[in-house]
Each structure stands twice: as C-alpha cells, then as structure tokens.
Amino acid sequence: MKKLIMSSLLVLVLGTIGFAQGIKITKNDTIKYIVKNDVLRFFGGTFWTGAEFPINNRKSILLNGIATYGSTSSNKENIGYGGELQYRSYLGKGSSLTNYPIYLASQFMFRRINSYEKIPLGAIDPISGASVDTETKSSFNVYYFGVLLGCQVFVNQIFTVDLNFGGGLRLSQVDGEKSFTRYKGITDLDYSGVIPRFGLTIGIIQH
C-alpha cells in the first residue's frame, strides 16, 4: 500500500513538473521587447517603468527603473530612485500557444530615498505672521525580495495588460544605522517586514 501511495505521489509530482515546463509568451514570436508602465504606482508619487525582454518562448527578464517624487502628508516629501529585476517563467506545456500566459516570477528591488520633513518650532515670524518651521532630512536604502504570480494578456499584438500579485520581504536601513528599521507602519517607505504586492502594468509591444 505504501509503495502504491509513493508511486502515485511520484507520478503526480512528475506530471506537475512536466506541465510547468513553460508556455509560449505569445502566439507571435517576433516580439523584441515590451515597454511597460506600472499605472498603480503613479498614485503613490512614483514613476515605475521599464521593459520585458524574452529570453526564449518560456522565460523573460523584466528591468524597471524607479523615480520617486511625492508627498505622504502635508509636511513630508520623498525623493528617490531605484531599480527592479524580475525573472519570469511562463507556466504550462511547452507545446501550447496562448495570448493569456500565466507566469511565476522572482524579483529583487532596490530603492534610495531622501525624506524631507517640516517640523513646526512653535514660533511666529513677527514680520510675516507665519509659523516658523525647520526642515529635517533622513536618507535610507530599501531592499526587497519576493515572488509574483501573474497573467499577461496580449491584445492584438499591440499592447499588453499585466496583472500580478504576490509578496516578499522588505528591509529598510537608515543612513548611520547598523540594523534595519523597526516599529514602522506597512504603508511607510522605510518599513521593514513582510509585505504583499499587487501590480497592474500596461505594456506596448515592440516587434
């Protein structure tokens, strides 16, 4: 009985591996690269754009540049830059062709952020009558490692809609500190800990 169970499990595992050996990135194999923009990032004051380069009909690499310029509150502003690397593996049988490929991706991201904050001193300027503020600056690095599961929809071989979700570990380190940040909220850029991720990317196909 045990041998039967082990044999069945082995067949199941091998069958799963065989099914996950890859799928055509698209029915059209003339794609050189796909220029992409993560539209959801604009609402967070970040320009997140790059290009996906097919390695073969089953694998691809996505390179993104990140530029940040936005305010999280009325008295705090974040300015920074960074980059992201994704290695994608499209799932399914290698002989299949589809315009809706599903993929699994590993990703690494780095960001450098300068955060400026105005702090009221509790004094009033006698000439202008405005409150007197002082500006502080803190700089930190952000590292992220994670995985994604997504689906890329090819529309008329002109553009793509890429939906994905996943999660990973984000680690933030402030300049001058030996350890990563603690006691930060998950919405803060300098948060360290496990974090979910959801993306909606629009791409333009280059043949």
Sequence and secondary structure as in RCSB ss.txt:
>XXXX:A:sequence
MKKLIMSSLLVLVLGTIGFAQGIKITKNDTIKYIVKNDVLRFFGGTFWTGAEFPINNRKSILLNGIATYGSTSSN
KENIGYGGELQYRSYLGKGSSLTNYPIYLASQFMFRRINSYEKIPLGAIDPISGASVDTETKSSFNVYYFGVLLG
CQVFVNQIFTVDLNFGGGLRLSQVDGEKSFTRYKGITDLDYSGVIPRFGLTIGIIQH
>XXXX:A:secstr
 HHHHHHHHHHHHHHHHHHTS   S S TT  EEEEEEGGGGGGTEEEEEEEEESSSSEEEEEEEEEEEEEEETT
EEEEEEEEEEEEEEE S TT   SS EEEEEEEEEEEEEEEEEEEEEEE TTT  EEEEEEEEEEEEEEEEEEEE
EEEEETTTEEEEEEEEEEEEEEEETT SS   S  TTSTT  EEEEEEEEEEEEEE 
